[in-house]
Amino acid sequence: MEIVVDAGDTTRTYDVVASRAGRRVETTVRRGVVEVSEVTRSGRVVRTARFMANRVLALVEQPVPREESADKDG
């Protein structure tokens, strides 16, 4: 997940990535705060990034790259 934030005279970009297999990234918005969390299979939050909602310009979800198989017919 890529988060683009207004930082006054410029923009800043932050990345939150599911760093291990089986983890996922979840996004919630509540009370004017955007939270992006890396979560394990069991639901335990590993880390969280919080941003003021009125400063967030974009939330970009990046697709998971697929691995090409070596025995691909072509």
Residue pairs with C-beta under 8 A, 6 or more apart in sequence:
1 15
1 16
1 17
1 25
1 27
1 36
1 59
1 60
1 61
1 62
2 13
2 14
2 15
2 58
2 59
2 60
2 61
2 62
3 13
3 14
3 15
3 16
3 34
3 36
3 49
3 51
3 56
3 58
3 59
3 60
4 11
4 12
4 13
4 56
4 57
4 58
4 59
4 60
5 11
5 12
5 13
5 14
5 51
5 55
5 56
5 57
6 55
6 56
6 57
7 55
11 57
14 49
14 51
16 25
16 36
16 37
16 38
16 47
16 49
17 25
17 38
18 24
18 25
18 38
19 38
19 46
22 40
22 41
23 38
23 39
23 40
23 41
23 46
24 38
24 39
25 36
25 37
25 38
25 39
25 61
26 36
26 37
26 39
27 34
27 35
27 36
27 37
27 59
28 34
28 35
28 37
29 35
29 53
32 52
32 53
32 54
33 50
33 51
33 52
33 53
34 50
34 51
34 52
34 53
34 56
34 59
35 48
35 49
35 50
36 48
36 49
36 51
36 59
37 45
37 46
37 47
37 48
37 49
38 45
38 46
38 47
38 48
39 45
39 46
40 46
